Amino acid sequence: MPTLYLIPVTLGESSIERVLPAYNRDIILKIKHFIVEDLRSARRFLKKTDKEINIDELHFYELNQHTSPAGISAFLEPMKQGFDMGVISEAGCPAIADPGAEVVCLAQEKDFRVVPLVGPSSILLSLMASGFNGQNFAFNGYLPIQANERTKALKRLENKVFAENQTQIFIETPYRNLKLLDDILRNCQTQTKLCIAADITLETEFIRSQSVKDWKKKIPDIDKKPCIFLLGR
């Protein structure tokens, strides 16, 4: 049966050997059709996986927010012909905070085999290292950009932390990290715990959990760095 492989990639310029099992490479080298979030980064990742790989003999289908439902459906045509396919995100695990979920949903509907490969997820790695509740948590993606709506969202998430003991996880575009952190420190209670996880799996990795009160004493250097924010108690 043709298989759709969900292929994780490194979260930055870390070595593949550090975060991905050798088994992934064996699978990748057997695939000729790839659905990718970004063509250039996908090609770079494949060359990083094996510098001898022949990029010119591979077929790429670019999936982003502009891809139509009809286009997504057409991507799976090679599977109907018996070919395995791979989905490659721009960073981390496909279909997690990523448009690849739409392809996976369609593959499931068509009864194709779907196999997720092992690799780094910044969301799960940050939760593991936070010390917050890992039995009950929610990933909220991006918070609203507009100031008053963001404040309401932070208050709502903080209420869930204390009412349900549910860890709240969210992200921001790297160049807006400091603005988001400022909003958290201004609007959340002093006893609320905040974990900041930046540059996960890289040499510059920074993961720390402490109260809002303590974060106010010293702001970390997270400007323009990939970051995960977690609220807990």
N, CA, C and O of each residue as an XYZ file, in Angstrom:
932
protein
N       0.850     -1.194      0.000
C       0.000      0.000      0.000
C       0.887      1.247      0.000
O       1.840      1.317      0.777
N       0.591      2.245     -0.866
C       1.377      3.473     -0.859
C       1.268      4.174      0.495
O       0.218      4.162      1.137
N       2.366      4.778      0.907
C       2.438      5.367      2.245
C       2.786      6.848      2.164
O       3.635      7.262      1.374
N       2.118      7.628      2.990
C       2.447      9.035      3.156
C       3.290      9.159      4.429
O       2.791      8.959      5.537
N       4.564      9.489      4.257
C       5.475      9.629      5.396
C       5.530     11.095      5.833
O       5.712     11.991      5.009
N       5.373     11.324      7.121
C       5.474     12.666      7.688
C       6.887     12.813      8.216
O       7.252     12.194      9.216
N       7.686     13.636      7.540
C       9.133     13.695      7.755
C       9.519     14.939      8.558
O       9.443     16.049      8.031
N       9.930     14.784      9.816
C      10.376     15.940     10.598
C      11.715     16.465     10.089
O      12.512     15.721      9.518
N      11.943     17.735     10.303
C      13.228     18.342      9.947
C      13.802     19.011     11.194
O      13.111     19.152     12.203
N      15.046     19.416     11.123
C      15.679     20.088     12.252
C      14.991     21.434     12.514
O      14.394     22.025     11.613
N      15.085     21.903     13.753
C      14.459     23.175     14.132
C      15.347     24.374     13.824
O      14.934     25.520     13.997
N      16.552     24.110     13.373
C      17.497     25.168     13.036
C      18.736     24.521     12.465
O      18.663     23.457     11.851
N      19.858     25.149     12.662
C      21.099     24.629     12.100
C      21.785     23.612     13.020
O      23.011     23.602     13.134
N      21.000     22.767     13.668
C      21.585     21.676     14.458
C      21.889     20.512     13.519
O      21.309     20.416     12.438
N      22.793     19.633     13.926
C      23.143     18.497     13.084
C      21.980     17.497     13.064
O      21.279     17.315     14.060
N      21.798     16.863     11.917
C      20.730     15.881     11.778
C      20.926     14.733     12.757
O      19.959     14.229     13.328
N      22.172     14.319     12.953
C      22.457     13.182     13.831
C      22.011     13.437     15.265
O      21.741     12.497     16.012
N      21.936     14.689     15.642
C      21.573     15.040     17.023
C      20.079     14.881     17.287
O      19.681     14.604     18.418
N      19.253     15.051     16.271
C      17.807     15.100     16.511
C      16.969     14.135     15.674
O      15.780     13.967     15.946
N      17.558     13.503     14.670
C      16.785     12.612     13.809
C      17.430     11.224     13.743
O      18.648     11.117     13.601
N      16.630     10.168     13.844
C      17.193      8.817     13.759
C      17.647      8.469     12.343
O      17.129      9.012     11.367
N      18.612      7.565     12.240
C      19.130      7.146     10.930
C      18.030      6.515     10.081
O      18.081      6.573      8.852
N      17.046      5.917     10.728
C      15.930      5.283     10.011
C      15.243      6.276      9.074
O      14.824      5.909      7.976
N      15.127      7.540      9.510
C      14.474      8.552      8.672
C      15.189      8.717      7.338
O      14.550      8.844      6.294
N      16.511      8.713      7.380
C      17.291      8.863      6.160
C      16.997      7.716      5.199
O      16.857      7.934      3.995
N      16.905      6.509      5.718
C      16.631      5.346      4.867
C      15.290      5.499      4.157
O      15.153      5.155      2.983
N      14.303      6.018      4.885
C      12.978      6.230      4.293
C      13.040      7.327      3.231
O      12.511      7.170      2.131
N      13.687      8.433      3.571
C      13.763      9.580      2.661
C      14.377      9.195      1.315
O      13.903      9.635      0.267
N      15.421      8.383      1.341
C      16.133      8.035      0.110
C      15.307      7.137     -0.814
O      15.664      6.946     -1.977
N      14.214      6.590     -0.303
C      13.344      5.739     -1.129
C      12.213      6.539     -1.783
O      11.511      6.025     -2.654
N      12.040      7.783     -1.365
C      10.904      8.593     -1.826
C      11.331      9.530     -2.962
O      12.401     10.138     -2.920
N      10.470      9.627     -3.972
C      10.737     10.509     -5.108
C       9.739     11.671     -5.197
O       9.925     12.592     -5.992
N       8.691     11.625     -4.387
C       7.649     12.657     -4.432
C       7.485     13.278     -3.045
O       7.229     12.573     -2.069
N       7.635     14.602     -2.966
C       7.574     15.287     -1.683
C       6.601     16.462     -1.727
O       6.630     17.277     -2.649
N       5.746     16.534     -0.722
C       4.885     17.696     -0.517
C       5.578     18.562      0.526
O       5.844     18.104      1.637
N       5.876     19.818      0.172
C       6.731     20.634      1.032
C       6.095     21.985      1.320
O       5.338     22.520      0.510
N       6.418     22.522      2.488
C       5.927     23.850      2.846
C       6.732     24.932      2.137
O       6.178     25.945      1.711
N       8.038     24.719      2.012
C       8.900     25.681      1.335
C       9.912     24.917      0.493
O      10.675     24.100      1.009
N       9.912     25.186     -0.790
C      10.730     24.416     -1.733
C      12.224     24.533     -1.431
O      12.934     23.527     -1.423
N      12.695     25.732     -1.186
C      14.125     25.941     -0.976
C      14.611     25.256      0.300
O      15.651     24.597      0.293
N      13.859     25.412      1.403
C      14.297     24.799      2.657
C      14.189     23.277      2.596
O      14.984     22.576      3.222
N      13.214     22.760      1.850
C      13.080     21.315      1.697
C      14.276     20.736      0.943
O      14.831     19.711      1.341
N      14.663     21.382     -0.126
C      15.832     20.922     -0.887
C      17.096     20.967     -0.032
O      17.926     20.060     -0.077
N      17.223     22.030      0.739
C      18.388     22.164      1.614
C      18.413     21.046      2.666
O      19.467     20.481      2.957
N      17.248     20.739      3.228
C      17.162     19.666      4.219
C      17.524     18.314      3.608
O      18.241     17.529      4.228
N      17.038     18.037      2.408
C      17.333     16.757      1.758
C      18.827     16.622      1.468
O      19.396     15.542      1.631
N      19.458     17.705      1.044
C      20.903     17.679      0.811
C      21.662     17.501      2.117
O      22.724     16.879      2.149
N      21.113     18.047      3.188
C      21.726     17.891      4.502
C      21.593     16.444      4.975
O      22.470     15.926      5.665
N      20.500     15.803      4.602
C      20.274     14.405      4.960
C      21.270     13.502      4.258
O      21.819     12.587      4.872
N      21.508     13.750      2.974
C      22.469     12.977      2.189
C      22.978     13.866      1.059
O      22.230     14.178      0.132
N      24.225     14.271      1.126
C      24.767     15.212      0.133
C      24.823     14.619     -1.272
O      24.980     15.348     -2.251
N      24.694     13.284     -1.371
C      24.736     12.632     -2.684
C      23.358     12.531     -3.330
O      23.242     12.070     -4.465
N      22.323     12.954     -2.627
C      20.972     12.824     -3.167
C      20.840     13.650     -4.446
O      21.351     14.766     -4.532
N      20.147     13.085     -5.439
C      19.967     13.770     -6.720
C      18.645     14.542     -6.689
O      17.579     13.978     -6.934
N      18.733     15.827     -6.388
C      17.545     16.660     -6.270
C      16.769     16.727     -7.581
O      15.542     16.827     -7.576
N      17.477     16.672     -8.692
C      16.830     16.844     -9.999
C      15.887     15.706    -10.362
O      15.010     15.880    -11.208
N      16.051     14.549     -9.739
C      15.163     13.432    -10.065
C      13.961     13.349     -9.109
O      13.160     12.417     -9.186
N      13.851     14.318     -8.228
C      12.745     14.349     -7.274
C      11.630     15.267     -7.768
O      11.858     16.183     -8.559
N      10.422     14.999     -7.282
C       9.250     15.802     -7.643
C       8.731     16.508     -6.390
O       8.532     15.881     -5.349
N       8.513     17.823     -6.504
C       8.081     18.607     -5.351
C       6.726     19.258     -5.619
O       6.441     19.718     -6.725
N       5.905     19.282     -4.575
C       4.581     19.895     -4.632
C       4.509     20.863     -3.450
O       4.510     20.443     -2.293
N       4.445     22.163     -3.753
C       4.541     23.168     -2.690
C       3.169     23.453     -2.083
O       2.218     23.805     -2.781
N       3.098     23.291     -0.763
C       1.846     23.484     -0.024
C       1.985     24.681      0.903
O       2.869     24.708      1.760
N       1.119     25.666      0.734
C       1.113     26.817      1.628
C      -0.309     27.355      1.748
O      -1.258     26.727      1.279
N      -0.449     28.514      2.373
C      -1.788     29.068      2.623
C      -2.524     29.435      1.344
O      -3.734     29.662      1.374
N      -1.812     29.499      0.219
C      -2.445     29.857     -1.044
C      -2.899     28.638     -1.854
O      -3.560     28.789     -2.881
N      -2.549     27.439     -1.400
C      -2.903     26.232     -2.148
C      -4.396     25.947     -2.008
O      -4.924     25.932     -0.896
N      -5.066     25.725     -3.112
C      -6.503     25.464     -3.096
C      -6.784     24.021     -2.691
O      -5.897     23.175     -2.809
N      -8.000     23.714     -2.214
C      -8.362     22.323     -1.893
C      -8.176     21.388     -3.080
O      -7.761     20.241     -2.915
N      -8.487     21.883     -4.285
C      -8.305     21.065     -5.488
C      -6.823     20.780     -5.715
O      -6.448     19.684     -6.133
N      -5.989     21.772     -5.436
C      -4.551     21.588     -5.586
C      -4.014     20.560     -4.620
O      -3.174     19.736     -4.981
N      -4.497     20.605     -3.387
C      -4.070     19.640     -2.373
C      -4.448     18.229     -2.785
O      -3.657     17.297     -2.634
N      -5.650     18.074     -3.302
C      -6.108     16.757     -3.750
C      -5.224     16.226     -4.876
O      -4.927     15.032     -4.929
N      -4.806     17.119     -5.778
C      -3.972     16.705     -6.909
C      -2.586     16.259     -6.449
O      -1.937     15.460     -7.124
N      -2.129     16.767     -5.306
C      -0.810     16.391     -4.800
C      -0.695     14.890     -4.572
O       0.391     14.324     -4.697
N      -1.810     14.242     -4.237
C      -1.767     12.821     -3.887
C      -1.908     11.893     -5.097
O      -2.005     10.677     -4.932
N      -1.919     12.448     -6.295
C      -2.024     11.619     -7.501
C      -0.933     10.549     -7.575
O      -1.242      9.422     -7.960
N       0.332     10.840     -7.226
C       1.360      9.794     -7.268
C       1.037      8.593     -6.377
O       1.425      7.468     -6.694
N       0.337      8.817     -5.273
C      -0.024      7.699     -4.394
C      -1.051      6.794     -5.060
O      -1.046      5.581     -4.855
N      -1.929      7.388     -5.854
C      -2.909      6.588     -6.593
C      -2.215      5.684     -7.614
O      -2.754      4.655     -8.022
N      -0.996      6.096     -8.020
C      -0.211      5.304     -8.970
C       0.742      4.336     -8.270
O       1.525      3.638     -8.915
N       0.660      4.306     -6.920
C       1.449      3.335     -6.168
C       2.743      3.861     -5.569
O       3.518      3.094     -4.998
N       2.989      5.185     -5.694
C       4.233      5.761     -5.161
C       4.055      6.221     -3.713
O       3.008      6.752     -3.345
N       5.091      6.009     -2.900
C       5.123      6.611     -1.569
C       5.393      8.109     -1.713
O       5.993      8.554     -2.692
N       4.939      8.877     -0.721
C       5.191     10.310     -0.724
C       5.657     10.742      0.663
O       5.401     10.057      1.654
N       6.346     11.888      0.725
C       6.779     12.454      1.994
C       6.271     13.870      2.153
O       6.188     14.621      1.181
N       5.932     14.234      3.374
C       5.539     15.612      3.686
C       6.647     16.224      4.524
O       7.039     15.662      5.546
N       7.155     17.377      4.095
C       8.252     18.051      4.794
C       7.818     19.446      5.198
O       7.451     20.262      4.353
N       7.862     19.713      6.490
C       7.554     21.035      7.012
C       8.767     21.943      6.858
O       9.845     21.483      6.480
N       8.599     23.221      7.147
C       9.733     24.144      7.099
C      10.629     23.957      8.317
O      11.836     24.194      8.257
N      10.021     23.524      9.432
C      10.779     23.251     10.658
C       9.956     22.346     11.554
O       8.740     22.506     11.659
N      10.622     21.388     12.205
C       9.915     20.521     13.141
C       9.076     19.444     12.466
O       9.451     18.915     11.419
N       7.938     19.125     13.075
C       7.111     18.003     12.625
C       5.975     18.451     11.714
O       5.266     19.402     12.041
N       5.789     17.786     10.580
C       4.688     18.129      9.683
C       3.335     17.972     10.362
O       3.159     17.121     11.234
N       2.387     18.799      9.955
C       0.992     18.741     10.403
C       0.795     19.226     11.829
O      -0.320     19.160     12.346
N       1.858     19.716     12.488
C       1.737     20.327     13.806
C       2.017     21.820     13.644
O       3.145     22.217     13.352
N       0.985     22.644     13.834
C       1.095     24.093     13.588
C       1.644     24.331     12.187
O       2.596     25.089     12.000
N       1.031     23.671     11.206
C       1.634     23.584      9.877
C       0.541     23.163      8.896
O      -0.335     22.384      9.274
N       0.559     23.646      7.653
C      -0.512     23.312      6.697
C      -0.555     21.848      6.276
O      -1.513     21.436      5.622
N       0.446     21.049      6.627
C       0.470     19.643      6.236
C      -0.707     18.828      6.733
O      -0.988     17.758      6.194
N      -1.404     19.318      7.758
C      -2.549     18.579      8.307
C      -3.623     18.338      7.252
O      -4.305     17.314      7.285
N      -3.777     19.266      6.323
C      -4.806     19.120      5.287
C      -4.489     17.945      4.365
O      -5.393     17.220      3.948
N      -3.226     17.756      4.050
C      -2.819     16.627      3.216
C      -3.052     15.306      3.952
O      -3.545     14.337      3.374
N      -2.691     15.286      5.232
C      -2.864     14.074      6.033
C      -4.337     13.710      6.128
O      -4.699     12.540      6.004
N      -5.183     14.701      6.346
C      -6.628     14.463      6.429
C      -7.141     13.818      5.146
O      -7.916     12.863      5.193
N      -6.708     14.343      4.002
C      -7.144     13.801      2.717
C      -6.627     12.377      2.511
O      -7.349     11.519      2.002
N      -5.384     12.129      2.905
C      -4.827     10.782      2.784
C      -5.603      9.789      3.639
O      -5.838      8.655      3.224
N      -6.001     10.218      4.835
C      -6.804      9.343      5.700
C      -8.165      9.047      5.060
O      -8.648      7.915      5.104
N      -8.764     10.058      4.475
C     -10.066      9.877      3.830
C      -9.982      8.897      2.670
O     -10.943      8.183      2.385
N      -8.824      8.863      1.996
C      -8.645      7.976      0.843
C      -8.062      6.618      1.243
O      -7.728      5.801      0.385
N      -7.945      6.388      2.550
C      -7.458      5.110      3.082
C      -6.015      4.800      2.719
O      -5.628      3.634      2.645
N      -5.211      5.847      2.490
C      -3.777      5.625      2.314
C      -3.132      5.426      3.690
O      -3.627      5.926      4.701
N      -2.041      4.701      3.705
C      -1.294      4.510      4.951
C      -0.545      5.796      5.286
O       0.107      6.379      4.420
N      -0.636      6.242      6.542
C       0.059      7.449      6.993
C       1.018      7.055      8.110
O       0.608      6.445      9.098
N       2.296      7.403      7.957
C       3.317      7.028      8.945
C       4.060      8.276      9.419
O       4.771      8.902      8.633
N       3.906      8.648     10.700
C       4.686      9.765     11.240
C       6.065      9.288     11.677
O       6.175      8.327     12.438
N       7.106      9.943     11.209
C       8.466      9.593     11.608
C       8.871     10.391     12.854
O       8.342     11.472     13.114
N       9.800      9.846     13.601
C      10.246     10.469     14.849
C      11.114     11.693     14.559
O      11.979     11.655     13.684
N      10.879     12.770     15.294
C      11.686     13.973     15.127
C      11.303     15.034     16.132
O      10.391     14.824     16.931
N      11.985     16.180     16.111
C      11.782     17.210     17.133
C      10.506     18.016     16.940
O      10.206     18.474     15.837
N       9.770     18.180     18.013
C       8.618     19.083     18.055
C       8.901     20.122     19.126
O       8.992     19.779     20.304
N       9.042     21.372     18.746
C       9.347     22.416     19.725
C       8.242     22.538     20.766
O       8.503     22.899     21.914
N       7.014     22.239     20.369
C       5.890     22.329     21.298
C       6.031     21.299     22.410
O       5.916     21.631     23.590
N       6.280     20.053     22.032
C       6.400     18.997     23.044
C       7.696     19.110     23.838
O       7.699     18.878     25.046
N       8.791     19.462     23.180
C      10.062     19.585     23.887
C      10.007     20.692     24.929
O      10.550     20.543     26.024
N       9.359     21.796     24.598
C       9.240     22.888     25.570
C       8.353     22.473     26.737
O       8.643     22.815     27.884
N       7.285     21.748     26.463
C       6.413     21.264     27.538
C       7.171     20.300     28.451
O       7.050     20.374     29.674
N       7.949     19.400     27.860
C       8.736     18.459     28.645
C       9.667     19.170     29.622
O       9.829     18.744     30.766
N      10.277     20.260     29.156
C      11.286     20.950     29.946
C      10.719     22.020     30.868
O      11.457     22.586     31.674
N       9.424     22.310     30.766
C       8.842     23.426     31.513
C       8.595     23.109     32.983
O       8.660     24.002     33.829
N       8.313     21.850     33.292
C       7.902     21.499     34.652
C       6.426     21.752     34.883
O       5.946     21.604     36.007
N       5.686     22.135     33.832
C       4.258     22.393     33.943
C       3.470     21.098     33.692
O       4.044     20.071     33.329
N       2.159     21.166     33.890
C       1.302     19.988     33.746
C       1.354     19.433     32.323
O       0.934     20.095     31.374
N       1.871     18.216     32.186
C       1.928     17.559     30.887
C       0.779     16.601     30.660
O       0.709     15.947     29.620
N      -0.140     16.510     31.643
C      -1.323     15.659     31.506
C      -2.488     16.419     30.888
O      -3.383     15.822     30.292
N      -2.470     17.731     31.034
C      -3.564     18.565     30.549
C      -2.965     19.855     30.007
O      -2.518     20.708     30.773
N      -2.956     19.995     28.694
C      -2.340     21.174     28.079
C      -3.043     21.502     26.773
O      -3.749     20.667     26.209
N      -2.842     22.731     26.293
C      -3.451     23.172     25.035
C      -2.458     24.033     24.260
O      -1.791     24.901     24.823
N      -2.377     23.774     22.966
C      -1.571     24.616     22.090
C      -2.499     25.596     21.398
O      -3.462     25.193     20.746
N      -2.210     26.889     21.539
C      -3.113     27.937     21.057
C      -2.615     28.667     19.820
O      -3.256     29.614     19.363
N      -1.485     28.243     19.274
C      -0.955     28.915     18.092
C      -0.564     30.350     18.395
O       0.025     30.633     19.438
N      -0.897     31.268     17.471
C      -0.576     32.689     17.642
C      -1.719     33.396     18.372
O      -2.891     33.134     18.102
N      -1.375     34.279     19.281
C      -2.377     35.107     19.943
C      -2.714     36.296     19.038
O      -1.952     36.612     18.124
N      -3.851     36.956     19.286
C      -4.218     38.115     18.447
C      -3.138     39.199     18.481
O      -2.473     39.398     19.498
N      -2.977     39.890     17.361
C      -1.990     40.968     17.279
C      -2.521     42.238     17.935
O      -1.779     42.967     18.593
N      -3.827     42.495     17.747
C      -4.420     43.720     18.299
C      -4.354     43.720     19.819
O      -4.693     42.723     20.456
N      -3.922     44.830     20.403
C      -3.558     44.901     21.822
C      -4.670     44.452     22.763
O      -4.436     43.604     23.625
N      -5.876     45.002     22.616
C      -6.934     44.654     23.565
C      -7.394     43.214     23.409
O      -7.771     42.573     24.390
N      -7.365     42.696     22.175
C      -7.749     41.302     21.957
C      -6.692     40.356     22.530
O      -7.019     39.292     23.057
N      -5.428     40.753     22.421
C      -4.356     39.928     22.984
C      -4.466     39.892     24.510
O      -4.288     38.840     25.124
N      -4.756     41.029     25.107
C      -4.922     41.084     26.564
C      -6.042     40.150     27.012
O      -5.892     39.413     27.986
N      -7.169     40.185     26.290
C      -8.291     39.294     26.618
C      -7.874     37.831     26.495
O      -8.239     37.001     27.328
N      -7.100     37.521     25.440
C      -6.655     36.138     25.224
C      -5.744     35.674     26.356
O      -5.874     34.551     26.843
N      -4.826     36.539     26.773
C      -3.916     36.179     27.870
C      -4.683     35.939     29.163
O      -4.388     34.992     29.892
N      -5.657     36.784     29.451
C      -6.465     36.612     30.658
C      -7.250     35.303     30.608
O      -7.370     34.594     31.607
N      -7.786     34.998     29.411
C      -8.554     33.756     29.248
C      -7.666     32.534     29.452
O      -8.065     31.576     30.115
N      -6.466     32.565     28.885
C      -5.546     31.434     29.034
C      -5.075     31.297     30.481
O      -4.961     30.187     31.000
N      -4.803     32.427     31.125
C      -4.371     32.391     32.522
C      -5.471     31.816     33.413
O      -5.188     31.061     34.344
N      -6.717     32.169     33.129
C      -7.837     31.614     33.901
C      -7.892     30.092     33.777
O      -8.183     29.398     34.752
N      -7.611     29.573     32.580
C      -7.616     28.126     32.383
C      -6.499     27.443     33.166
O      -6.661     26.328     33.661
N      -5.361     28.133     33.269
C      -4.239     27.588     34.033
C      -4.666     27.307     35.465
O      -4.378     26.240     36.006
N      -5.356     28.267     36.082
C      -5.706     28.131     37.493
C      -7.018     27.373     37.709
O      -7.161     26.656     38.699
N      -7.975     27.527     36.787
C      -9.270     26.859     36.961
C      -9.205     25.374     36.600
O      -9.885     24.551     37.212
N      -8.382     25.036     35.602
C      -8.354     23.657     35.107
C      -6.984     23.001     35.237
O      -6.812     21.842     34.861
N      -6.012     23.735     35.765
C      -4.623     23.263     35.812
C      -4.183     22.796     34.421
O      -3.561     21.744     34.269
N      -4.517     23.590     33.431
C      -4.195     23.269     32.041
C      -3.072     24.178     31.549
O      -3.236     25.396     31.492
N      -1.938     23.589     31.196
C      -0.817     24.353     30.656
C      -1.219     24.973     29.322
O      -1.803     24.299     28.473
N      -0.909     26.252     29.136
C      -1.264     26.959     27.916
C       0.008     27.275     27.129
O       0.935     27.898     27.648
N       0.037     26.838     25.871
C       1.218     26.974     25.024
C       0.870     27.853     23.825
O      -0.188     27.686     23.219
N       1.749     28.783     23.481
C       1.499     29.630     22.312
C       2.835     30.114     21.739
O       3.887     29.967     22.361
N       2.763     30.685     20.555
C       3.964     31.108     19.840
C       3.778     32.522     19.307
O       2.688     33.090     19.365
N       4.867     33.072     18.788
C       4.823     34.391     18.174
C       5.872     34.459     17.072
O       6.863     33.730     17.103
N       5.651     35.333     16.104
C       6.659     35.602     15.099
C       7.905     36.137     15.813
O       7.784     37.052     16.627
N       9.104     35.591     15.533
C      10.292     35.930     16.320
C      10.547     37.420     16.538
O      10.978     37.810     17.623
N      10.294     38.257     15.539
C      10.585     39.684     15.734
C       9.571     40.368     16.658
O       9.764     41.520     17.046
N       8.471     39.646     17.017
C       7.496     40.216     17.962
C       7.614     39.583     19.353
O       6.772     39.840     20.214
N       8.635     38.769     19.583
C       8.780     38.080     20.866
C       8.765     39.032     22.062
O       8.048     38.807     23.037
N       9.548     40.077     21.978
C       9.687     40.985     23.115
C       8.389     41.734     23.409
O       8.080     42.023     24.565
N       7.635     42.044     22.360
C       6.334     42.705     22.566
C       5.376     41.751     23.273
O       4.659     42.154     24.189
N       5.363     40.502     22.854
C       4.498     39.528     23.507
C       4.914     39.336     24.961
O       4.067     39.299     25.854
N       6.208     39.215     25.195
C       6.686     39.042     26.566
C       6.282     40.232     27.428
O       5.877     40.056     28.577
N       6.387     41.426     26.889
C       5.978     42.623     27.628
C       4.490     42.564     27.976
O       4.094     42.924     29.085
N       3.670     42.111     27.028
C       2.228     41.988     27.276
C       1.940     40.958     28.370
O       1.071     41.170     29.215
N       2.671     39.849     28.350
C       2.487     38.817     29.379
C       2.825     39.381     30.760
O       2.067     39.204     31.714
N       3.954     40.052     30.853
C       4.408     40.560     32.152
C       3.511     41.677     32.669
O       3.400     41.869     33.879
N       2.874     42.413     31.771
C       1.996     43.508     32.201
C       0.601     43.018     32.575
O      -0.067     43.636     33.404
N       0.152     41.916     31.975
C      -1.247     41.512     32.137
C      -1.476     40.265     32.987
O      -2.588     40.047     33.467
N      -0.456     39.453     33.180
C      -0.636     38.233     33.973
C      -0.301     38.482     35.444
O       0.453     39.396     35.778
N      -0.875     37.656     36.310
C      -0.640     37.787     37.742
C       0.821     37.467     38.072
O       1.474     36.683     37.382
N       1.312     38.086     39.135
C       2.728     37.925     39.479
C       3.090     36.487     39.814
O       4.228     36.072     39.592
N       2.133     35.710     40.349
C       2.442     34.327     40.736
C       2.320     33.331     39.585
O       2.721     32.175     39.720
N       1.770     33.772     38.460
C       1.644     32.878     37.297
C       3.034     32.480     36.808
O       3.937     33.313     36.727
N       3.190     31.223     36.490
C       4.474     30.738     35.988
C       4.524     30.887     34.469
O       3.552     30.611     33.766
N       5.671     31.326     33.987
C       5.910     31.467     32.549
C       7.178     30.716     32.188
O       8.222     30.910     32.811
N       7.084     29.855     31.176
C       8.263     29.200     30.621
C       8.552     29.821     29.259
O       7.665     29.941     28.413
N       9.788     30.205     29.066
C      10.248     30.704     27.765
C      11.249     29.691     27.222
O      12.261     29.405     27.861
N      10.962     29.155     26.047
C      11.838     28.163     25.420
C      12.258     28.686     24.051
O      11.435     28.803     23.144
N      13.543     28.998     23.908
C      14.051     29.594     22.663
C      15.171     28.747     22.076
O      15.929     28.103     22.801
N      15.262     28.760     20.747
C      16.340     28.038     20.036
C      16.436     26.571     20.475
O      17.528     26.062     20.726
N      15.312     25.916     20.561
C      15.278     24.530     21.039
C      16.095     23.626     20.118
O      15.974     23.702     18.895
N      16.920     22.777     20.708
C      17.842     21.806     20.094
C      19.101     22.458     19.519
O      19.974     21.753     19.013
N      19.214     23.779     19.586
C      20.406     24.449     19.069
C      21.433     24.634     20.182
O      21.128     24.436     21.358
N      22.648     25.014     19.805
C      23.693     25.256     20.801
C      23.313     26.415     21.720
O      23.760     26.478     22.865
N      22.493     27.324     21.218
C      22.079     28.503     21.990
C      20.764     28.284     22.731
O      20.144     29.251     23.174
N      20.334     27.057     22.871
C      19.051     26.735     23.500
C      18.917     27.394     24.880
O      19.843     27.386     25.691
N      17.728     27.964     25.111
C      17.415     28.599     26.390
C      16.015     28.171     26.799
O      15.055     28.462     26.086
N      15.875     27.486     27.930
C      14.566     27.077     28.448
C      14.554     27.368     29.941
O      15.366     26.827     30.692
N      13.632     28.223     30.369
C      13.566     28.558     31.790
C      12.118     28.830     32.201
O      11.361     29.480     31.480
N      11.750     28.312     33.386
C      10.424     28.540     33.956
C      10.564     29.287     35.277
O      11.347     28.892     36.141
N       9.810     30.358     35.428
C       9.754     31.065     36.709
C       8.514     31.950     36.720
O       7.812     32.064     35.715
N       8.253     32.570     37.855
C       7.052     33.387     37.996
C       7.165     34.670     37.180
O       8.259     35.123     36.844
N       6.009     35.236     36.875
C       5.978     36.526     36.192
C       6.748     37.562     37.016
O       7.471     38.396     36.471
N       6.580     37.493     38.322
C       7.293     38.424     39.207
C       8.813     38.342     38.994
O       9.489     39.367     38.923
N       9.337     37.124     38.895
C      10.781     36.953     38.727
C      11.245     37.328     37.327
O      12.348     37.848     37.160
N      10.407     37.069     36.311
C      10.794     37.452     34.949
C      10.953     38.961     34.829
O      11.777     39.440     34.050
N      10.174     39.709     35.592
C      10.249     41.174     35.512
C      11.615     41.704     35.955
O      11.992     42.822     35.603
N      12.345     40.915     36.714
C      13.649     41.357     37.220
C      14.713     41.349     36.125
O      15.647     42.150     36.151
N      14.564     40.436     35.162
C      15.549     40.357     34.083
C      14.901     39.767     32.834
O      14.408     38.639     32.849
N      14.908     40.534     31.771
C      14.309     40.104     30.502
C      15.355     39.362     29.680
O      16.439     39.896     29.447
N      15.056     38.141     29.235
C      16.042     37.382     28.444
C      16.163     37.919     27.023
O      15.264     38.597     26.525
N      17.267     37.613     26.386
C      17.501     38.033     25.000
C      16.853     37.024     24.055
O      17.477     36.038     23.662
N      15.601     37.278     23.698
C      14.879     36.358     22.800
C      14.458     37.059     21.512
O      13.657     36.522     20.747
N      14.985     38.239     21.273
C      14.610     38.985     20.076
C      15.001     38.216     18.822
O      16.158     37.827     18.659
N      14.030     37.997     17.937
C      14.220     37.354     16.633
C      14.673     35.891     16.745
O      15.281     35.358     15.816
N      14.382     35.249     17.870
C      14.700     33.830     18.034
C      13.410     33.006     18.032
O      12.402     33.449     18.583
N      13.423     31.817     17.424
C      12.242     30.955     17.490
C      11.925     30.641     18.955
O      12.790     30.174     19.695
N      10.683     30.900     19.368
C      10.339     30.825     20.793
C       8.995     30.129     20.991
O       8.088     30.228     20.164
N       8.901     29.419     22.123
C       7.645     28.866     22.597
C       7.386     29.467     23.972
O       8.288     29.527     24.807
N       6.157     29.913     24.206
C       5.764     30.464     25.503
C       4.742     29.546     26.150
O       3.812     29.078     25.493
N       4.917     29.287     27.448
C       3.995     28.419     28.182
C       3.589     29.093     29.487
O       4.432     29.639     30.199
N       2.308     29.055     29.794
C       1.800     29.529     31.084
C       1.426     28.314     31.919
O       0.805     27.378     31.415
N       1.803     28.323     33.195
C       1.492     27.217     34.090
C       1.384     27.712     35.515
O       1.398     28.912     35.791
N       1.274     26.731     36.424
C       1.183     27.131     37.825
C       2.048     26.231     38.694
O       2.102     26.413     39.910
